[in-house]
Amino acid sequence: MTRAYKDLRVLLLVVALLVSLFAIKPSYSEGEFDTNLKFGIELAGGSFIRLALQGCMVQIEADADAILIENMENVLNRQVTLLSSTDEVATFQCPAMTEEEQQRLDSELDLSFTFPDENSIQLERSEDAIIVWLLRRETNSEVWKVEYSGEEYIEIRAAFSQEQIQAFLGKNGTVTSYLDKVSPQTTKETRRIIENKLNYLGLQDIKVRVWGEDYIMVDMAGKSLEEAREIVSKPGKFEIKIKMGTVSETEPIEEGVTEEGVTEEGVTEEGVTEEGVTEEGVTEEG
């Protein structure tokens, strides 16, 4: 009885194997076996997008009070002189200022001036704060103080050359160090923002990782390059400028799509410039 039972199990196994082989319809063609099996995940194809953040880090020596005087004179269209200056506070003289002029200084320079009397202007400030303020005005970009390799830098989240930054400073300052890259903090922050945006779009399985210090890799299995471009360039909530190109070990970065913002103000064709995302600097190599 036991032997017959075992023989029956073997027979059933052989029958099951034959039925399975018939069901998957194996075939041999051009040196390869093929079946009609359908897998749950389609892993064939896909795109890798490499994003290089646009931006720079600088160290600057500048005369903060001279920068302020030049900008105040441009607004008031008359002479402003320095009365006194400490590490925290500067006091300037501009005789017989009207209330309208005081309001114009506040609104156009967007600084927290106080006016002890009609002849004087006072401002709490530091040198670094004034440099950051100036660069934000001149570049219309996000500018922050960051630390890199144990030193303090000012990071501009947009592509500007050393010569351009020096021109913004004029005779009131000097660029003493220039790095054509963004900080590791910005790279990590941008990776997090892109990952959150993809999660929000229901694309949690897409891999986003930092590659080296300067690049972000986005792995989009099963997506064509055009689909990948569309997904990454959809409006989100960061302000980093993105240049989009195609990924290849031998190809340089393509000067294609530049994303300025993604604050949800739409898409402008110029490569594809998207004014929205607020975080300034990403270049994509696809």
C-alpha positions in Angstrom: 0.0 0.0 0.0 2.8 2.3 0.9 4.7 1.6 -2.3 1.6 2.1 -4.4 1.0 5.4 -2.6 4.5 6.6 -3.4 4.2 5.5 -7.0 1.0 7.5 -7.3 2.7 10.6 -5.9 5.5 10.2 -8.5 3.0 9.8 -11.2 1.1 12.9 -10.2 4.4 14.9 -10.1 5.3 13.8 -13.6 1.8 14.8 -14.8 2.0 18.2 -13.1 5.4 18.8 -14.8 4.0 17.9 -18.2 1.0 20.2 -17.7 3.3 23.0 -16.6 5.5 22.6 -19.6 2.5 22.6 -21.9 1.1 25.8 -20.1 4.3 27.9 -20.5 4.8 26.8 -24.1 8.6 26.7 -24.2 10.2 27.4 -27.6 13.7 27.6 -29.0 14.6 30.3 -31.4 17.9 32.0 -32.5 19.9 30.1 -29.9 17.6 31.0 -26.9 14.8 29.4 -25.0 11.7 31.4 -24.6 8.4 31.0 -22.7 5.1 32.9 -22.3 5.7 33.4 -18.6 4.7 36.9 -17.4 6.7 38.3 -14.5 5.2 40.7 -12.0 7.8 43.4 -12.5 9.1 44.5 -15.9 12.8 45.2 -15.4 13.8 45.6 -19.0 14.7 49.1 -20.1 14.8 52.2 -18.0 16.8 55.4 -17.6 19.4 56.8 -15.4 19.4 60.5 -14.9 22.5 62.2 -13.5 21.8 65.6 -12.0 24.7 68.1 -11.4 23.8 71.0 -9.2 24.5 74.5 -10.6 26.1 76.8 -8.1 29.3 78.0 -6.6 30.9 78.8 -3.2 33.0 81.9 -2.6 35.0 83.5 0.2 34.9 87.3 0.1 36.6 90.2 1.8 34.4 93.3 1.7 33.7 96.7 3.3 30.1 96.2 4.4 29.6 99.9 5.2 30.9 101.0 1.8 28.4 98.5 0.2 25.6 100.0 2.2 26.6 103.6 1.4 26.7 102.9 -2.3 23.3 101.3 -2.3 21.7 104.0 -0.1 23.1 106.8 -2.4 21.7 105.0 -5.4 18.2 105.0 -3.8 18.3 108.5 -2.4 20.3 110.0 -5.2 22.4 112.1 -2.8 25.4 111.7 -0.5 25.4 109.5 2.5 28.4 109.5 5.0 29.4 107.1 7.7 29.2 108.6 11.2 30.2 105.5 13.3 30.7 101.8 13.0 31.1 98.9 15.4 30.9 95.1 14.8 27.2 95.2 15.3 25.9 98.6 14.3 26.6 101.3 11.7 25.3 104.9 11.8 25.1 107.0 8.7 24.4 110.7 8.1 22.0 112.0 5.4 20.8 115.5 6.2 17.1 116.4 6.2 15.7 113.1 5.0 12.0 113.2 4.3 9.6 110.5 5.5 9.2 109.4 1.9 12.9 108.9 1.6 13.0 106.8 4.7 10.2 104.6 3.4 11.9 104.3 0.1 15.1 103.1 1.7 13.2 100.5 3.7 11.2 99.2 0.7 13.9 99.2 -2.0 16.7 97.9 0.1 14.6 95.6 2.3 16.8 96.2 5.3 15.7 96.9 8.9 16.8 100.5 9.1 16.0 102.8 12.1 16.0 106.6 11.9 17.0 108.2 15.2 16.3 111.6 13.7 15.8 113.1 10.3 19.6 113.3 9.7 20.7 109.8 10.6 20.3 106.2 9.5 21.1 103.3 11.7 21.4 99.6 10.9 22.4 96.5 12.9 24.5 94.4 10.6 27.5 92.1 10.1 29.9 91.9 7.2 28.8 88.5 6.1 25.1 89.4 6.4 25.6 92.4 4.1 27.6 90.3 1.6 24.8 87.7 1.5 22.2 90.4 1.2 24.1 92.0 -1.8 24.6 88.7 -3.6 20.9 87.8 -3.2 19.9 91.2 -4.7 22.4 90.9 -7.6 21.9 87.3 -8.5 18.2 86.9 -7.7 19.1 83.5 -6.3 19.3 81.8 -3.0 22.5 82.6 -1.1 23.6 81.0 2.2 26.5 80.6 4.5 27.8 77.0 4.4 30.8 75.1 5.7 33.0 73.1 3.4 36.3 71.3 4.2 36.4 73.1 7.6 36.0 76.6 6.2 33.1 79.0 5.9 31.9 79.9 2.4 29.0 81.8 0.9 27.1 79.6 -1.5 25.2 80.9 -4.5 22.7 78.4 -5.7 23.0 79.4 -9.4 25.8 79.4 -12.0 27.9 82.6 -11.8 31.6 83.0 -12.7 34.2 84.5 -10.3 34.4 87.5 -12.7 30.6 88.1 -12.4 30.7 87.9 -8.6 33.6 90.3 -8.5 31.6 92.7 -10.7 28.7 92.7 -8.2 31.2 93.7 -5.5 32.9 96.4 -7.5 35.5 98.4 -5.6 33.9 97.5 -2.3 35.1 93.9 -2.1 37.3 91.1 -3.4 36.6 87.4 -4.1 39.4 85.6 -2.3 38.4 82.0 -3.1 36.0 80.5 -5.7 34.7 76.9 -6.0 32.6 76.0 -9.1 30.4 73.6 -7.1 27.7 73.5 -4.4 28.2 72.2 -0.9 27.5 68.6 0.1 24.7 69.9 2.3 22.9 71.3 -0.8 23.4 68.1 -2.7 21.9 66.0 0.1 19.1 68.5 0.6 18.3 68.4 -3.2 18.3 64.6 -3.1 15.8 64.6 -0.3 13.6 67.1 -2.1 13.6 65.1 -5.3 12.9 61.9 -3.4 10.0 63.6 -1.6 8.6 64.9 -4.8 8.7 61.4 -6.4 7.1 59.9 -3.4 4.3 62.5 -3.6 3.8 61.5 -7.2 3.4 57.9 -6.1 6.9 56.8 -7.4 8.4 55.5 -4.2 10.3 52.7 -6.0 12.5 55.1 -8.0 16.0 55.2 -6.5 17.6 58.6 -5.8 21.1 58.7 -4.5 24.1 61.0 -4.2 26.9 60.1 -6.6 30.3 61.6 -5.5 30.0 65.1 -4.0 28.5 66.8 -7.0 25.9 64.6 -8.6 22.5 63.0 -7.9 21.6 59.8 -9.7 17.9 59.0 -10.4 17.3 55.3 -11.5 14.0 55.0 -13.3 13.6 51.3 -14.3 11.0 50.7 -17.0 10.9 54.4 -18.0 12.1 55.9 -21.2 14.4 58.9 -21.1 11.6 61.2 -22.2 9.3 59.9 -19.4 12.1 60.3 -16.9 12.7 63.9 -18.0 9.0 64.7 -17.6 8.8 63.2 -14.2 11.9 64.9 -12.8 11.1 68.3 -14.3 7.5 68.4 -13.1 6.8 71.3 -10.7 7.7 70.6 -7.1 8.8 72.8 -4.3 12.4 73.5 -4.5 14.5 76.2 -6.2 17.5 74.5 -7.6 18.4 75.1 -11.3 18.4 71.8 -13.2 20.2 71.3 -16.5 18.9 68.2 -18.3 20.9 66.0 -20.7 21.4 62.3 -21.5 23.4 59.8 -19.4 26.4 58.3 -20.9 29.9 57.6 -19.6 31.4 59.3 -22.6 29.0 62.1 -23.3 29.4 65.6 -21.7 26.5 67.2 -19.9 24.0 68.4 -22.5 23.0 72.1 -22.1 19.3 71.2 -22.4 16.6 71.7 -19.8 17.3 74.2 -17.1 14.8 74.3 -14.2 14.8 77.5 -12.2 12.6 76.9 -9.3 9.7 74.7 -9.4 7.5 77.0 -7.4 4.7 76.0 -9.7 4.7 78.8 -12.1 4.8 76.8 -15.2 7.4 75.9 -17.8 9.2 78.2 -20.1 10.9 76.7 -23.2 14.5 77.6 -23.4 15.9 74.2 -23.1 13.0 73.9 -20.7 13.3 76.5 -18.0 10.9 76.0 -15.2 10.4 78.9 -12.9 9.3 77.3 -9.8 11.5 75.1 -7.7 13.2 77.0 -5.1 16.7 75.7 -4.5 19.0 76.7 -7.2 21.2 74.5 -9.1 20.7 71.0 -10.7 22.2 69.7 -13.9 20.9 66.5 -15.4 22.8 64.0 -17.5 20.1 61.6 -18.1 
